[in-house]
Amino acid sequence: MRLKISLLKEPKHQELVSCVGWTTAEELYSCSDDHQIVKWNLLTSETSQIVKLPDDIYPIDLHWFPKSFGVKKQTQAESFVLTSSDVGEDGQIKIWSKTGMLRSTLAQQGTPVYSVAWGPDSEKVLYTAGKQLIIKPLQPNAKVLQWKAHDGIILKVDWNSVNDLILSAGEDCKYKVWDSYGRLLYNSQPHEHPITSVAWAPDGDLFAVGSFHTLRLCDKTGWSYALEKPNTGSIFNIAWSVDGTQIAGACGNGHVVFAHVVEQRWEWKNFQVTLTKRRTMQVRNVLNDAVDLLEFRDRVIKASLNYAHLVVSTSLQCYVFSTKNWNTPLIFDLKEGTVSLILQAERHFLLVDGGGIYLYSYEGRFISSPKFPGMRTDILNAQTVSLSNDTIAIKDKADEKIIFLFDATTGKPLGDGKLLSHKNEILEIALDQKGLTHDRKIAFIDKNRDLYITSVKRFGKEEQIIKLGTMVHTLAWCDTCNILCGLQDTRFTVWYYPNTVYVDRDILPKTLYEKDASEFSKNPHIVSFVGNQVTIRRADGSLVHISISPYPAILHEYVGSSKWEDAVRLCRFVKEQTMWACLAAMAIANQDMTTAEIAYAAIGEIDKVQYINSIKDLPSKESKIAHILMFSGNIQEAETVLLQAGLVYQAIQININLYNWERALELAIKYKTHVDTVLAYRQKFLETFGKQETNKQYLQTAEGLQIDWDKIKAKIELEITKERERSSSSQANKTMGLKY
């Protein structure tokens, strides 16, 4: 990626240009110490003087209302606020209404305020105080955050509403990236001259840095894509166009510098797509070196390459290309303004713009548009929205502990409309991509950097949210099977079968692949997980490719097709404990006890093999299902299965076996059966430990009741016989049904 610089031969201003501001993607205003405000039309390359300011007013900053990013394409900003050189020098920060009425004085200090920025929720203000940065909430008595950010005076700050990251630049010739808690994420090398300007791109993926004869394009993590050296003097102010495709810079020598972001690159399998010009893309197939050129009517704003499709949005249209045929794209007009995000799944893709969220098929058919109260689409990004073949997940900005879940085909809330709620703020979400809808899982990282997994189906009971790992910084699901990878502190970890946590948490460590991650340096990020290849971007911007074993993906495929014999054969061929552990969990999840027995034996879990054998000997299907659920720790579900099947004694017995004495007695009393059985087992349990009964309920129930073990054993034998007979009769009925 680089910047294509445009600079007029002669400057339009006689003095230094202090600030610039876009109204649309083709129109810009600039202000200068020559007291002129000039309008630039980029389509016609014409300029015109709009206002001549009084001689005692020297403009230093310019802001247009409304914020243009995320509004309908017909809308244009119509009014702007201009500040002059006396503002901020008194060390005061004041909040004004649009009509010029003073609302409040937020801060008063002894040093000049050179730069301010609103927080993403407009509830806080970031400002400079010498070498310090201060975040001041608008609420009175709320905690103020202050820290030393630079070794020289801080000249410029910016705070992005999408990624919640802060930029700062100062006279120490450095620029830095911070999170909203004041933690340093990136610290640049010293430049030759003070950094005079910094600005985030609207979508928060890029930022620009300005200095003397210097314009730099950087990734949000801080590393540099491109460095240009235009003849501009110091660049005092940088403004991004509303679509994020170009930059304007206010220059010390009277120029306004324009720079277009070009040579963005997208990769998928053997295809490489490059934006060579504003309206031209080049597609290269690296297998045969074939090259295709894609021409567009308007400038390209966003693109995404995945699942054998390239989706491109221009200022007015959306193009969908198949990797099998680059010559005939599907084209449709966009409903609203600038597209800020494109997400792809195997069957469809998602467009996010200022008007909403829209799901389309790859044939261009509109599918749905999910909505929720207080939805702000301009602050959504790839970490806060996730898409699978049947589900759309969106992290709420108003309450960051909540995830909204939608049915992709209808756009309506999933299940009974319950939200997914977590105890901490959530940072990043990701839906798995394969399998059936009722098995769909979502993984997320919270602010403590803990990784969790849970089911997206939300009917009635609360779904378990289970922790998978700690100190996880980034994650990704494989696009071909439900394998999850993440960077954990000093390790790269692959969860070959994350569902193991629902089936048998004890063997989860045996289903992992771990590799030392120190080679990726500090703050690496997972870019993609395609097939068995994971691409990681290091903090310096370089890409590292890791290939993981292809066998777990083949195992997923066999199990998905119920080819259990092939799955066992594969594990015997590979001879790895990881594969056997995954197969054991998969077999239990799919209630294939024969395969589970083989797999658990292969990893030396003898006690579990014995338990599985006991399950196989149970007389009825319901009992088997209940004991499989118990094996996975789902006691409540196991009890429900038995009660619904009328197997009350068996439901009581599992509670006795687990020493859930109160529940066992409660069931016996409720169904008026086997009360003496529960009392007998309770008495035996207490005698073993030499204890006396203290439970009031048991003491009360035991009054006047005689324990007769022979009678109890006969009743139990009768229950088992009845269950066996019922099972045989049900099997016979099925066989008769098949014959007829």
N, C-alpha and C positions, 0 to 999 in steps of 0.2 A: 504494500500500500504506500502511496506517496501523495504529495501535494503538487498540483499543476498551477504554477504562479502566473497571474496576469497583473501587469503594472503599466499604467499609461506613461507615455514618453515625458509628458509635462504634468506636474502636479496641479490639481484643481484648487488647492488652497495655498495661500501665501505664507501661512505660519503652520506650526505643528498641528496635526489633527489629533484631537483629544478623545473622541468617542465616535462609535458607529452603531447603527441599529437597523435591523431588517423589518420591513412591514410585511412583505411577501418574499417568496423565493427569488423574485426578479427585481425587487425594489429595495433600495437602501438609502438611509440618511446619514450624513456625516457632519460633525461639528468641529470647529477649529478655533485656535487663538486669533484668527483673523476676523472673528465674530460672525462668520457666515455659517448658515445651515444649508447644505447642498443635497439635492435629491439625485440619486443615480438610478437610471433605468438600464438594467443589464441586457434586456432584449434588444433595445435600439442603440445601446452604448451612448445614450445622451445624458447630460447632466444639466441641472438648473438650480439657480439660487432660490431658496424658499424664503429665508428670513435673514435680515442683517441685524444682529443683536447690538444693543448699546455698547459703547466703547469700554465701559467699566465692567462688563460681564465676560468672563472667560469660562466657557463651558468645560466641565470635566467628566460628566457622565450622562447617559441618555437611556431611557427605558420606555418602550412602547406598551400601551394598553389596548386590548387585552393581550395576554400572553398568546402569541399566534400559534404555537405548537399545539396540535390536537384540536383545532377548531375546523369548522367546515371550510372547504376550499374556496367558497365564494366570499368568505369573511376576510376583511382586511383591518389591521389595526388602524385606528383613526385618531388617536391622541397619544401624546408622549409627555413624559416629565423630563425636564432638563435641570441638572444641578450645575452650579458655578463654583468658582475656586474658593469662595469663603465658607462653603458648606463643609462641615466636618472638622475644620481647623479648630473650632472651639471645644472639641472633645465631646460633643453631645450627639446622641442619637435620638431623633424624634420621629414619631409616627404621625402621618398626616392623612386626611381623607383626600379623595380625588378632587374635591372642590377647593382644597387648600386650607382646610380647617385643621388646626393642631389638635390631635387626639391625646397623645401622651408623650412624655419624655422618657425613653426607655433606659438611657444611661448617660452619665456625666463623668468625664475623666479629665485628667490633666494633660493627656497627649492627644494629638490629632488622630481622627479616624480616617484612614485612607481608603478603606473598602468595607462594604457590608454585603451580606447575602441572606436571603430568607431561607429557613429550613424547609424541607419537603412538605411538611404539614402546615406551614405558615403559622406555627405556634412558637417558633424560636427564631432568633436572629443571631447570625454570626458576624462578628466585627473584629477589626484589628486595634491593637493598643501597643504601639511600638513593636517589640519582638514577640508580643503575646497574642494569642487568639482567644477570643471569649465567645461562648455560646450562652445567650441570655434568653430564657423563656419569657413569653409575654405575661404569663401568670405571675402575680405578685407573690413574693416569698418562696418561689420555686428555686431549686438549686441552680446556681450559675456554674458553668464549667469553664475553667481557664487554665491554659498551659503555655509554656514557652515553646514556640514553634520554630523560630529562626534565630540565627546569630546576628542578623541585621534587621533593620526596620522592615516590617511586612507591608508590601505595596498593593497586593491584590489577592482576593479570595473568591471562590465560587463553590456553591453547594448544589449538587445535582439531586433532583427530586426522584429520579428513577432508581439510581444505585445507592443513594444516601451517603455518598462519599464527598469529601471536602478537598479542594485544591487550595494551596497557598503558595505565594511567590514573594521573594524579598530581595533586599539589597545585599544579602550574603551570596547572591548569584545562584541560588538554588530554588527549585520548585519541589513541593512535597504533596503526597496524597495521604489523607487521614480518614479514619472512620468517624462516625458521629459521636464516639466516646472519647475522641482525642488520641486514639492510638495510631502511631505512625505506621503506614503501610508501604510507603515508598519515599526514598530520599535521593534526589538526583545528585549527580556529580556537580561540582561548582562550574558555572559557565564563566566566560571571559567578562561578562557585563551583568549588571543587575537584571533580574527577571521582572519585566514591567507589566506583563499581562498573562492571565490564564483564563481559559473558558471551557466549560463542558459542552460537548455535543448534546443536543436535546435528549437522545436515547440513552446517554450515559455510558456508551461503549468506548468513546474516544474523548480526548481533550487536546486543546491547542495551547502552545506556550509561545509568548513573544518576548524578544529581547532586542538588543542593538544589532541591526542587520540580520536578525535571526527569527525564523518561524519554524516551530517544531510540532509534529503530529505524534501523539502518544496514545497507547492503549490505556484503558482505565486503571490497570494495575501499575502503570508508571513507565514501562519500557517504551522506547522510541521507535515508531514506524519510519519516520522520515525527518530529515533536517534540511531546510532550505535557507539560502543566504541572500534574500532579496536586498536591493539597495534602497532601504527604507528609513534608515536611522532607527531609533528605538520604536518598537510597536507598543503604544500606550494602552490600547484597548483592542479586544478581539470579540467579534460577534459571529455566531453560527447562524446560517440560514435556517428557516423553520423546518426544512426537510432534512437537515443534517448533512447535505451534500457539499456545501461550500462554506468558506470562512472569509470574513472581511476584517482587515486590520487597520487601525488608525496609526499613521506613521509620523515620526518626528520631523520628516522633511517635507510635509505637506501632501504626501501621497496617501491614497487609500489602496492597500494591496488586497487583491482577491486571489483565493486559492481553492481549487476544486479537488476533492478527494477522489483519486483514481487508483487503478491497479489493485482494487480489493480482490481477494481471491477466495474461492469456495472449492472444496474438494470432497469427492465421494467415490470410494472404490477407485476405478481407473480413470475417472473424469476430473479434469481441472478447469474451472471456469474463472476467467479474469475480466474485470471491467477495465477495458483499455482506454475508452473515452467515455464521456458522459452518457452517450447514447449507444455505445457499442460494447459487446462482450465477445470474448474469444473462448471457444470450448476446445480443449485438447484431450484426446483419448491417448493416454500414455502407453497403452498396449501396442497400438499400431501407428502412433504419432499423427493420426488424422486430426485436422483442424477445421472447425466450423466457426463462421462469424455470425453473430446475432445482432441485427440492427433494430433499434427501437425509435418510435416516433418522438417520444419525450425523454427527458433525463431519467436515468435509473436511480431509484431511491433506496430500495431494499431488495435483497435476494436471498434465497435459501435453496440448497442442493442436498436432497436426501431421498431415500426410498424411490430411486430411479426417476425422480422428477426435479426439474429446476423451476422454481416459482419466482417470478420477477415482478416487482411493482414499480411502475413509473409514476409520474405526478398525476396521471389521469386513468391509467389502465393497469390490469393485471395480466401477465403472460404466464402460461403453464406449458412447459416443454417436457416431453418424454425423452429419456436418454436413448431410446431406440430410434427416435426420429426428431432431429433438431430443426427440420425445415418447416413444419406445420404446427406452430404453437396454437393453443387455445387462448383466445383473448376475450376479456370482458371488462366493462367500464367499472371503475370503483365508485362506491356509493358516497363516501365522504372524503375527507382530506388526506393528508399525508399518512402513509402506512408506517407505523413505528416498530412493528414486530411481525415476523412470519414464523410459524411453527408448523412442522410437518409430522404426520403419522403415516402408516402404511396405506390407509384408505382415503385420507383427506388431509386438508391443511387449514390453518387458522390465520386470519389476517386481523391485526389490531390497529385501529386508527382512532382519531379523535371522536368519532361518532359511536364507536362500539367495538364488539368482538364478533367476527363473522367466520363461520365454518363453511368451506366449499369442498366439493368433490374434485378430483383431478380432471373430471370432464367439465368443470366450470359450473356445476349445479349448486345453487345456494342450499345449504342444509339447515343451519340454525344460527341463532344469535343469543347466547346466554346473557342474562342481566341479573344484577343484584342491587339492593339499596346502597346508594352512595358510591357506586362504581366509578372509578377514575381510570380511564384507559391510558391516559398519557404517562402514567407512572408504572405501567406493567412492563416486565422484561422476561427473559428466558428462565430466570431463577424463580419468578413468582407466578408463572403460568406453565401448565404442562398439558400435553395432549396425547391421548392414545386412541385406538380404533373406536372405542365406545364411550370414553369419558373425557371431560374437560375439568381440570382442577385449577383454581385461582386463589392465591393467597390474598386475604383482605388487607388493605393498607390501614383502614380505620382501626381494626383490631388485629394485630399481627399474630395472634394466637389461633386465628381461625382460617380454615381452608373451605372455600365453596366448591361443591362437587356437582357437575351437571352431566346429564345424559347428552352425548354428542349429537344424536339423531334428532332430538326434540329441543335441546337448549333449556330443558326444564331441570329443576333440582333433582338429584339422584335419590332413589329410594323413597323414604318418607320425608325427604326435605331437610333432615337433620344435618347440621354443619359438623365438620370435623374440627374438634376443639382440643387444643393442647395446653399444657400448664405454662409453657414459656413461649416467647416470641419465636416465630419460625422464619428462617433465613432463606432456605432453598427447598423447592419441591420437585419431585419427579415421579411420573407414573410409569409402571412397567408396560411393555409394549405387546406382549404375546399372550396367548391363552384365552380362556373364556371370560365373559363379562363378570360372572359372579365370583371369579377368583382374582379380579383386578386388585392390585396392591399399589399403594403410594408410599414412597420413601421420602423422608424430609430431614433436614438438618435444622436444629434449633440454635438459639443464641449462645448456648453453652457448648456448641459444636458437638452435640450428641446426635447420632443418627438413629432414626426410628422408622418402623414400618407398620402399616396398618391396612386393613381392607377398606375399599371405598364403598362397599355396600353398607348402607346404614338403615336397617329396619329394626325398630323397637329397641332391642338391647344395645348397650354400648359396645362397640367393637374394641377389642384390645389394641392398645398402641404399645408396641414392644420395642425396646432398645436393641439395636443391632451392633452399635459401636460407639466409641468415644473419640473426641478430638478429630472429628472428620471435617475436612475443609472444603471438599468438592466431591460430587458423585455423578454417576451416569449409569443408565440401564443399557444393556445390549439391545441392538435393534432386531436381532433374529431370535432371541430366546430370553427368558427372564433371569438373566445373570446380572448382578449388580457389582459395580466397582467403585472404589473411593480412595482418597488419599487421607490416611490416618496418621497424624503426627509425623512419625519417621518411617511409616510403612505404606506401601501400595497394597491394598487389600481387595480381593475378589471374593464375593459371596456367590459361590456356584449355584446354591439353591437357598435363597433367603427364606423361603417358606418353612425351612427346617425349624425356625423359632416357634412355629405354630404346632409342629408335629412332635419333635423331640429335641428340646433345647440343649440337652446334655451333649449331643453329638455335633452341635453347630460349629465348634472350633475345628472339627475334623472335615468340614465341608468347605473350608476357606483355603485360598491361595494367598500367601503373603510374600512380599519382596521388599527389600530395603529401598527407601525412597530418597535417600540422601543425595543421590545423583541428580534429582530434579531441582535442587536448591530450595530457597525459601519461597513460600506462597505459589506453588505450581497450581495449574488449573486443568481439569479434564475437559478437552474440547469435544471428543466424540468417542463412541464405542460401537464400531461397525464390525459385524462378524466376530472374529476373535482378535481384532486389533484395536488397541486403546491408544488414542492420541492425546498427549499431555503437553501443555505449553508451560515452559519454565518462566521464572520471573524476568529473565532477560529477553523473552520473546521467542526463543528458539523452540522448535517442536521436537518432541521425543515420541517415538512409536514403540509400543510394547505389544508383543504377540503373546497371547495366553493359550493354554492348551485347547485344541479344537474338540477334544473328547467330551467335556461336559455338555457342550451345545448339542452334540450327536445324541448323548444320553437324554437330554430334554426332548429331542425330537422323537426318539423311540418311545419314551414314556407318554408323550402327548398322543401317540398313535396306538397306545396300549400294546406295544411290541415288547412284552416283558422278557421273553426268552432272548431276544436280540440284545436287550439291555444287560442281562446277566452275562451273555457271551462277550459283550464289549468290555465290561468290568474285568472279566477274567483275562482278556487280552491285554488290557492296559496295566493291570496289577498295581493299582494305586489305592491307598486307603481313602483318599478324597472321593474317588469315584464310587466306591462301595458305600461310604457314608451318605453321599447324595442319593444313591439308589435306595438305601434303607429308608430315608425320610420320604422319598417320592412314593415308595411302595405303601408305607403307612398312610400317607395322604390320600392315596387312591384305593386303600383297603385291599391291596393284594398281599395277603399274609404269607403266601408261599415264597414270593420274591423277597419280602421283608425278612423272613427267616434266614434265607441264604445270605443276604447282604449283612445282617447283624452278626451272623456267624463269622463272616469274612473280616469284620473289624473287631472281633473278640468280645462282643457284648453278650456273654453267655446268659446272664440273668434275663436279658430282654428276649433272647431266643426261647428260653423256657416259658416266659410269659406269653409270647406269640403262640407257642405250641398249645398252651392252655386255652387261648382264645379260639384256636382252630377246633378244639374239642367241645366248645359250647354248643348246646342243642339248637338254639334259634338264631336267625339272622339278626334280630334286634339285640340280643345279648352280645353277639360278636361286635356289632357296630358300637354298642355302649362301652365295651371294654377297649375297643380301639380309641374311642374318645377319651377314656380314662388314661390310656397309655400316653396320649398327647396332653394330658393335664386338664381336659375339658370336663370336669366332674359334673357341673350343672347340666351341661348338654347330655351327658351320658344318662343321668337320672331322668331327664325329660323324655328321652327316647324310650326308656323302660316303662315309665308310667303311661305314656301314650299307647304302648303296646299291651297294657294291662298286666305287665310283669311287676307287680307291686313288691312281692317278696325280694326279687332280684334288686330292685331299687333300694330296699331297706338294707340288703346284704352288702352292697357296695359302700354304703355309708358306715356300716359296722366295720368293714375291712379297712376303711380309712380313718377309723376312730372318730367319725363325725357323730358322736353319741346323741346329741340333742336333735339333729336332723333325723336320725334313724328312728328315735322314739316319736318324734312329731309325725312322721309318715305312718308308723304303726298305729298310732291313735287315730289319725285322720281316716285311714282306710279300714280301721277296726280289724286288723289282722297281724299276727306275729308279734304282739306286744310281749308275750312271754319269751319269744326268741331273742328280742332285743335285750330284755332284762337278764336273761341267762348269759348272753355274751358279755354284757356289761359286768356282771358279777364275776365271771371268770377272769376278765381283764383286771379288775381290782384285786382279786385274790393273788394273781401272778405277782403284783407289785406290793402286796401286803398292805393295801389301803382300805379305808372304810368309805362307804357311799356318803357324799355330802351334797349331791345335786338334789334340790327340793323336788323337782319334777319326777325324778327317778324314785325318790323315797315315797312320794305320794302314790305313784302308779303301782309300786311294788306291794303296797298294803293289801294283805289278804290274798295275794297271788302266789301260788306254789310253782316252783320251777321243776319241771319233769323233763330231763334231757331225752329220755326215750321217746316221749310224746313229740318233743320239738324236732328230733331227728326224723321221725316218721313224717311229720308235716313238711319238712324240707324236702325229703325224698319224693313226696307226693307232688310238690311244686315243680321239681325238676322233671318228673315223669309227665306231668300235664304240659309243660313247656315243650318237651320232646315230641309228644303226641300232636300238639298243635302245629308244630313245625312240619312234622311228617304229613299231616292232613293238608296243610297249605301247599306243600310241595306236590302232593298228589293232585290237588285241584288244578295247579298250574299245568301239570302234565296232561290232565284230562282236557283242559282248555286248549292246549296245543294240538291234541289229537282231533278235536272237533273243529 
